[in-house]
Amino acid sequence: MCLSNFYFKSMPSLLFKTMVILLTLPLAINAQEVGQTERLVSPELEADNTVVFRIKAPKAEKVTLTGNWMPMVPNGDQGMIRQTVELAKDDIGVWTTTVGPLAPELYGYTFLVDGVTTLDPSNLKVARDGVFRTESLLYVPGEASDLYWAKTGPKGSVHQIWYDSPNLELTRRMFVYTPPGYHESTEDYPVLYLLHGGGGDEEAWPTLGAAQTIMDNLINSGKAEPMIVVMTNGNPSQASALTISPKLPNVEQSGRGMASMLFEKSLVNDVIPYIEKNFKVKANKDNRALTGLSMGGLQTMNTSFAYPDLFNYIGVMSMGFADLSRFGIEVDHSKRAQQILALKEANPKLYWIACGKDDFLYESVVTMREELDNQDFEYTYRESTGGHTWTNWRIYLSEFAPMLFK
């Protein structure tokens, strides 16, 4: 075949390919813009644990940063608010500030762009703190935060479980952690029931609490016994987190549900029977533990007082004998001494109380300890720095779990 014949016969194919390239080039460019847009580095952790935060907002007039490592300050309206720091703007509209050095921990933060709360668009790590806020996350590595990051080694599983709750007339959701090796094992396991605080839901401990990572690391290091961890929704008016199920109509949604004992009854009569029927469980008092923070601490106390022979390990975090009338909650204290004596008679192996010195419920813990002391009730007390924060509650879980089922 002569060269001229080859050229002319190839022209339709070449033209077609060229046209395809020209037609699809704009799409490729747009796709590249969407998928490969240069991302600012934020947050940027320096070697000395100072942290650089950046956000691009060319039209903004003021940008500030607030994080849960910052102290609370008066908001001018008889309340408190987190302190903020201002960012400086450069000539291309990037706002920057440097904070710290920060101690090793898992932190939450947000920007305020002209007063509007904004997540860090450069940070893919995000968590929801119940109904209160959604924040970008910052992990500062170090000995104090070593348990909060997944390491090499066997991993447990977190199961999303929907179960019937006749006591609440709902089908509800809970998360159940099973330890490394559970599915291959023929052994039965002890169970820790882990309760969240007010405003939270069943997603609180698996996300902000980093519960499964903490448990994996404790178990793999030999510091804690392999155990199942049940993380429920402590709001009796909810089927699940409100990101999954809507609010139910004509149902009490206020904090007064904390004092109704409805959740406690459902825990004992719905949740525990489900777990002991459907998982490989050592179904007795010696192999049951119960702990919770804040509202979950109240529910822990309520459950252990109402059912003193059910749990051998009990932990109360950031809660005591509090005056809850500020939340519209009236609690009958007339049987408290009798309840303490009944629990004393049941003789749990561990009754553990933990609270931060700056916690707004600290005085309720002082009152609680005084009343327990009056009844010669044995307990272990852990006082930490800090306040009513996930920083403390992650630490408390990492200290409480190794005490269990020994």
Disulfide bonds with the S-S distance in Angstrom:
none
